């Protein structure tokens, strides 16, 4: 009786150690109700599990950026970056992640999530008129992508190289810009060769310095992370379905062309590479299965042992093995940044200085316009300067403020 009570208490304690994916109201996000999602993330950041703080801060900042509050977004993306950038964990945290539940440690994101945080932080700096800090953020994202365990996927984030090149040009360092654009072309060829969505002959890469107006379109919903394997030890990604596939840009009532893919977030997620932690989990899964089977076998033998001493010894061995199996946590951490887009696309245009109305139509895979996703943005361009505007394939997004002259 005492042993049974101990086991129940132990299992209850183990079950309470992990931290789950925040209950982000995704249906409200996909309906464009950004205020509701921002309120949730803001509350979670202050009263929810501290282990999830970086995750919910990213969601909050994303909503703020889409609502046009660049300063608030910059602050919260920066706060999340400081948490996610703390890649060296204490010995105690590493031990807890190996022996206990992996999701009991603080969320710092997979390499693709760190890279996307750097992308957004860089865009905030860019919109604040700080191309040098924007380039530093994009370079940080390139380094974050290089954390992927599989070396061949460590430098294939085309979008970040391309943006770093644009920032280098704005900073007056054309040689650096040329180097970044060369890397962008190589990343595009490599990633498309390994399953990334993209277009052959992408004009943004063929003529990377073209246009003084850059339109960025975030399309679809990013991947979902789930646990696979017999013991839930493998972290895997699956795509989320979305109507939107690509976009068409209109400027002052004139159709000016489609957007082109520079980042496939689904591809970046699934090719993040094997990690040391995943290898540990796979080994623990085998150990857990064998130990559990041995424990059950020992208890079975105890039941058939006519000797009270022998039965007791076998029962203690079996119970000990079952306790050890219960103590061995194998389940992968499935927390993920669920509000990311599926792809980031872009287009560049030459426009005269002055005020322009940008309209963007999102199209389905069969080329049909999705009316509820159409949105407009008024931008003011200046002589000798670049202007950027961002769109997301969500409804109710015709709320972008006018850009400051």
Residue pairs with C-beta under 8 A, 6 or more apart in sequence:
3 319
7 319
7 322
7 323
7 326
10 323
10 326
10 327
11 326
14 100
14 101
14 326
14 327
14 329
17 100
17 101
17 104
17 329
18 101
18 102
18 103
18 104
18 329
18 331
19 49
19 51
19 52
19 103
19 104
19 107
19 335
20 103
20 335
21 334
21 335
21 336
21 338
22 41
22 44
22 48
22 52
22 55
22 56
22 59
22 335
24 37
24 40
24 41
24 56
24 59
24 338
24 339
25 33
25 36
25 37
25 40
26 338
26 339
28 36
28 37
29 37
29 339
29 394
30 221
30 394
31 394
31 395
31 396
32 394
32 395
32 396
32 397
33 396
34 63
34 66
34 67
34 394
35 63
35 67
37 59
37 63
37 339
38 60
38 63
38 64
38 67
41 56
41 57
41 59
41 60
41 63
42 60
44 52
44 56
45 53
45 56
45 57
45 60
48 56
50 106
51 103
51 104
51 105
51 106
51 107
52 107
52 335
53 80
53 83
53 106
53 107
54 79
54 80
54 83
54 84
54 106
54 107
54 108
54 109
55 80
55 107
55 109
55 335
55 336
55 337
57 76
57 77
57 79
57 80
57 83
58 76
58 77
58 80
58 113
58 117
58 120
58 337
58 339
59 337
59 338
59 339
60 76
61 72
61 73
61 74
61 75
61 76
61 77
61 80
61 120
62 73
62 120
62 339
63 339
64 72
64 73
64 76
65 73
65 77
65 120
65 123
65 124
65 390
66 390
66 392
66 394
66 397
67 399
68 399
68 400
68 401
70 124
70 127
70 128
71 128
73 120
73 124
74 121
74 124
74 125
74 128
77 117
77 120
77 121
77 124
78 121
80 117
81 117
81 118
81 121
81 140
83 106
83 108
84 108
84 109
84 113
84 114
84 117
85 114
85 140
86 108
87 108
87 147
89 97
89 105
93 105
93 106
96 104
96 105
97 104
97 105
97 277
98 277
98 280
99 327
99 329
100 329
101 329
101 331
101 333
102 277
102 281
102 329
102 331
102 332
102 333
103 331
103 333
103 334
103 335
105 333
107 333
107 335
108 114
109 117
109 337
110 269
110 272
110 336
111 144
111 145
111 146
111 147
111 148
111 268
111 272
111 273
112 145
112 265
112 268
112 269
112 272
113 336
113 337
113 340
114 141
114 144
114 145
114 147
115 141
115 142
115 144
115 145
115 157
115 160
115 268
116 141
116 265
116 337
116 340
117 141
117 144
118 137
118 138
118 140
118 141
118 142
118 144
118 160
119 137
119 138
119 141
119 159
119 160
119 163
119 263
119 344
121 137
121 140
122 133
122 134
122 135
122 136
122 137
122 138
122 141
122 160
122 163
122 167
123 134
123 216
123 388
123 390
125 131
125 133
125 134
125 136
125 137
126 134
126 167
126 388
127 388
131 167
131 170
131 171
132 167
132 171
134 163
134 167
135 163
135 164
135 167
135 168
135 171
138 160
138 161
138 163
138 164
138 167
139 160
139 164
141 157
141 160
142 155
142 157
142 160
142 161
142 164
145 154
145 155
145 156
145 157
145 160
145 268
146 154
146 155
147 154
148 154
148 271
148 272
148 273
149 272
149 273
149 274
149 275
149 276
149 278
150 271
150 273
150 274
151 273
152 190
153 194
153 271
153 272
153 273
154 273
155 183
155 186
155 187
156 187
156 190
156 191
156 194
156 196
156 268
156 271
157 187
157 263
157 268
158 184
158 187
158 188
158 191
158 198
158 205
158 262
158 263
159 262
159 263
159 344
159 346
160 263
161 180
161 181
161 183
161 184
161 187
162 180
162 181
162 184
162 204
162 205
162 208
162 262
162 346
164 180
165 176
165 177
165 178
165 179
165 180
165 181
165 184
165 208
166 177
166 208
166 209
166 214
166 386
168 174
168 176
168 177
168 180
169 177
169 209
170 386
177 208
177 209
181 205
181 208
181 209
184 205
184 208
185 205
188 198
188 202
188 205
188 262
191 198
191 264
191 267
192 198
192 200
194 267
194 271
195 267
195 271
196 264
196 267
197 261
197 264
197 266
197 267
197 343
198 260
198 261
198 262
198 264
199 260
199 261
202 260
202 261
202 262
203 210
203 260
204 210
204 260
204 262
204 346
204 347
204 348
210 348
210 350
211 347
211 348
211 349
211 350
212 349
212 350
212 351
212 381
212 385
212 386
212 387
213 251
213 348
213 349
213 350
213 351
213 356
213 358
213 379
213 381
213 386
213 387
213 388
213 389
214 346
214 347
214 348
214 386
214 387
214 388
214 389
215 249
215 259
215 346
215 347
215 348
215 349
215 358
215 360
215 388
215 389
215 391
216 344
216 345
216 346
216 388
216 389
216 390
216 391
217 246
217 247
217 259
217 344
217 345
217 346
217 347
217 360
217 362
217 390
217 391
217 392
217 393
218 341
218 343
218 344
218 345
218 390
218 391
218 392
218 393
219 242
219 244
219 245
219 246
219 247
219 259
219 341
219 342
219 343
219 344
219 345
219 362
219 393
220 240
220 242
220 244
220 245
220 341
220 342
220 343
220 393
221 240
221 242
221 338
221 339
221 340
221 341
221 342
222 240
222 265
222 266
222 269
222 337
222 338
222 339
222 340
222 341
222 342
223 237
223 238
223 239
223 240
223 265
223 266
223 269
223 270
223 336
223 340
223 342
224 237
224 238
224 239
224 240
224 336
224 338
225 235
225 236
225 237
225 269
225 334
225 335
225 336
226 235
226 236
226 237
226 238
226 334
227 233
227 234
227 235
227 236
227 331
227 332
227 334
228 234
228 235
228 236
228 332
229 282
229 285
229 332
230 285
230 289
231 284
231 285
231 288
231 289
231 330
231 331
232 330
232 331
232 332
233 278
233 281
233 282
233 284
233 285
233 330
233 331
233 332
234 278
234 281
234 282
234 332
235 278
235 332
235 333
235 334
236 270
237 266
237 269
237 270
239 266
239 342
240 342
242 342
242 393
243 362
243 364
243 370
243 373
243 393
244 362
244 363
244 364
244 370
244 373
244 393
245 362
245 363
245 364
245 365
246 258
246 259
246 261
246 345
246 362
246 363
247 258
247 259
247 345
247 360
247 361
247 362
247 363
247 391
247 393
248 255
248 257
248 258
248 259
248 360
248 361
248 363
248 369
249 255
249 256
249 257
249 258
249 259
249 347
249 349
249 358
249 359
249 360
250 256
250 358
250 359
250 360
250 361
251 349
251 351
251 356
251 357
251 358
251 359
252 356
252 357
253 357
253 359
256 347
256 349
257 347
257 349
258 347
259 345
259 346
259 347
260 345
260 346
260 347
261 343
261 344
261 345
262 344
262 345
262 346
263 343
263 344
264 342
264 343
265 340
265 341
265 342
265 343
265 344
266 342
266 343
278 332
281 330
281 331
281 332
284 328
284 329
284 330
285 330
287 328
288 325
288 328
288 330
291 321
291 322
291 324
291 325
291 328
292 321
292 322
292 325
294 318
294 321
295 317
295 318
295 319
295 320
295 321
295 322
295 324
295 325
296 318
296 322
297 318
298 314
298 315
298 317
298 318
298 321
299 314
299 315
299 318
299 319
299 322
300 318
301 314
301 318
302 310
302 311
302 312
302 313
302 314
302 315
302 318
303 311
305 311
305 314
341 392
341 393
351 381
352 381
353 381
353 382
353 383
354 380
354 381
355 378
355 379
355 380
356 378
356 379
356 380
356 381
357 376
357 377
357 378
358 376
358 377
358 378
358 379
358 389
359 374
359 375
359 376
360 374
360 375
360 376
360 377
360 391
361 369
361 370
361 373
361 374
362 369
362 370
362 373
362 374
362 393
363 369
363 370
364 370
370 393
372 395
373 393
373 394
373 395
373 397
374 398
375 391
375 397
375 398
375 400
376 398
376 400
377 389
377 391
377 400
377 403
378 400
378 402
378 403
379 387
379 389
379 403
380 387
380 402
380 403
380 404
380 405
381 387
382 405
387 403
389 400
389 403
391 397
